[in-house]
Amino acid sequence: MKVLWVHADRLVADDYAFRLESAGQVQTIDVDLDIPQVDIYVTQLTGSITIPVLGVGTPRICIGADIVPANLPIAVQLPKLSVTAVEAGQVLVDAETVDFADLSVHSKAR
């Protein structure tokens, strides 16, 4: 499976939500996250990037693992970014610590 790999010195996700569907039940977990030194692996990322200094957001863009060449000779380093309304496919997060606040779980029948 091809994935995008993103490393961040710090990831702050306010109002993060994810859904779990199983046996006719849907659970939604809402939480605020603050994760230092994190590696994220995803099959695709969609969101609006806020351009630093200008404070201007781009239209929503989608980057899939299929469009990134395999085995790039160098890592691409980007400056501090702010991304809003992010959606990701098949996410794996690798971090030593995760700080969280305002955790809530909602369940309902499908």
N, C-alpha and C positions, 0 to 999 in steps of 0.2 A: 504494500500500500504506500503510495506517495503522500508525503505530508510536508507542510511548511513548518519550519522550526524558527521560533522567535525567542530570543533571550532578552530579558529586561532587568535592569538594575532594581526596578521597583514597578509593580503593577498595582494600581488602585482601581477597583471596580465598585462604584456606588450603584446600588439597586440591581445587583447581579441576580439573575433568576435562571433556574433550569428546571426542566420538566422530566419526570420519570413516569413512564407508562408501563403498567404490569397488571395482569389478571383483572382487567376491567376497571382499574383504578388509575387516576392521574394525580400525581403529587407534584406540586410546584414548591420549590424552595427558593426563598428570597433572602439575600444577605448582602452586606457591604464587606468587601474584601480589601486587604492591604497585604501584598505579598512581596517581600524583598528577594532579590537574586532568584529569578524564576525562569524556567524554560517551558515553553508552551509548544505543543505539537498539534496541528489542526489540519484537516483536509481542505478547508476553505475558510476565509475570513471576509466578512462584509461589514462595512461601516463608513462613517464620514470622518475624515481626518481634518483636525484643526491645524492650520498652518501656524507654526510658532511665530511670535512677535506680531504678526498681522491679526491674529485672532479670527481668521476667516476659515469657514468650513468648506470642504469640497462636497460635491454631490456624493451620494452613496456609491462606493465602489466594491467590487467583489474580486478577490484574488484567490484562485484555486491552486492547489499543489501541482496540477497538470501543466500550468503555464510557466512554472519556474524550472529552468534547466537543472538536471541532476548534476551533482559534483561540481558546483561552482568553484573556481580556483581560489577565490577569496570570499570572506564573509562580508556581506553588505551591512554597513553600520549607518543607522539613521539617528538624527538628533532626537531630543525629547519630543514626543508626540502625544497628542490628546486625540483619542478616537471615541466617537459617540455612537450610540445605537448599534452596538456591535453584535453580530450573530456569527457563530462559528459552527463548523461541522466536525463531529467526532473529535472531541477535545481531550488531550492528555496534559496535565499540569504536573511539573516536577519541581518541587521546592522543599527546602528544609523546614521552613516555618510559614504559617498562614495566620494572620491576625484577622479577626472578623468581628462584626457587630450587627445588631438588629436582625438576628436570624429568626425566620418564621417559616412554617410549613403549612401548606393548604392542601387538603385532599378532597377529591370529588369522584363520583362514579362517572365512567366514560359513557 
